[in-house]
Amino acid sequence: MVQTTSKLFDEIAKVLTSTAGAAQGLKSELDVVIKAQSERLLNDLDVVQREEFDALKTMLVKSREKNDILEGRINELEKLIKHNIKNQKVTKKNTIIKDK
């Protein structure tokens, strides 16, 4: 009886081992199929890839920095123009007063 039970357990162990191996193989195949289907779905949805997104993000940051610099320069030029216009008005008033 002990030997029969031992043989039975050996057979069960063999079946379980082969089943575990088959399950591992099935898991690997499922992983590949799911990844391929996910990539296909994302491509069909026209989703941007991470590398492309990061490149565009870097370009946007640089453009914003340049925009801020240019905005500052424009503000300085506007102040200078206003200052020059005021000086011209004062000069014209002084000239008119002297001419009288």
C-alpha positions in Angstrom: 0.0 0.0 0.0 2.8 2.4 0.9 4.5 1.8 -2.5 1.2 2.3 -4.4 0.6 5.5 -2.5 4.1 6.6 -3.3 3.7 5.9 -7.0 0.4 7.7 -7.0 2.0 10.8 -5.4 4.9 10.6 -7.9 2.4 10.6 -10.8 0.5 13.5 -9.3 3.7 15.4 -8.8 4.7 14.7 -12.5 1.3 15.9 -13.7 1.4 19.1 -11.5 5.0 19.8 -12.7 4.0 19.5 -16.4 0.9 21.6 -15.7 2.9 24.3 -14.0 5.3 24.3 -17.0 2.4 24.6 -19.4 0.8 27.4 -17.4 4.1 29.3 -17.4 4.3 28.9 -21.2 0.7 30.0 -21.6 1.5 33.0 -19.4 4.4 34.0 -21.6 2.3 33.6 -24.8 -0.5 35.7 -23.3 2.0 38.4 -22.3 3.2 38.7 -25.9 -0.3 38.7 -27.3 -1.6 41.3 -24.9 1.4 43.5 -25.5 1.0 43.3 -29.3 -2.7 44.0 -29.1 -2.1 47.0 -26.7 0.4 48.4 -29.1 -1.9 47.9 -32.1 -4.8 49.6 -30.2 -2.6 52.6 -29.2 -1.4 52.9 -32.8 -5.0 52.8 -34.0 -5.9 55.5 -31.5 -3.0 57.7 -32.9 -1.5 58.1 -29.4 1.8 59.9 -29.2 4.8 57.8 -28.2 6.7 58.8 -25.0 9.9 59.8 -26.8 7.9 62.1 -29.2 6.0 63.6 -26.3 9.2 64.3 -24.3 10.9 65.9 -27.4 7.9 68.2 -27.9 7.8 69.0 -24.2 11.4 70.1 -24.3 10.7 72.3 -27.4 7.8 73.9 -25.7 9.8 74.7 -22.6 12.5 76.4 -24.7 9.9 78.3 -26.7 8.2 79.6 -23.5 11.6 80.7 -22.2 12.3 82.6 -25.5 8.8 84.0 -25.4 9.3 85.4 -21.9 12.6 87.0 -22.9 11.1 88.6 -26.0 8.1 89.8 -24.0 10.5 91.5 -21.6 12.4 93.2 -24.4 9.1 94.4 -25.9 8.1 95.9 -22.6 11.4 97.7 -22.3 11.1 99.1 -25.9 7.5 100.2 -25.2 8.7 102.1 -22.1 11.5 103.7 -24.1 9.1 104.8 -26.8 6.7 106.3 -24.3 9.6 108.1 -22.6 10.8 109.5 -26.0 7.3 110.6 -26.9 7.0 112.5 -23.6 10.4 114.1 -24.1 9.3 115.2 -27.6 6.1 116.8 -26.3 8.0 118.7 -23.6 10.6 119.8 -26.2 7.8 121.0 -28.5 6.1 122.9 -25.7 9.3 124.6 -24.7 10.0 125.5 -28.4 6.5 127.0 -28.7 6.9 129.0 -25.5 10.3 130.4 -26.7 8.9 131.3 -30.1 6.1 133.5 -28.6 
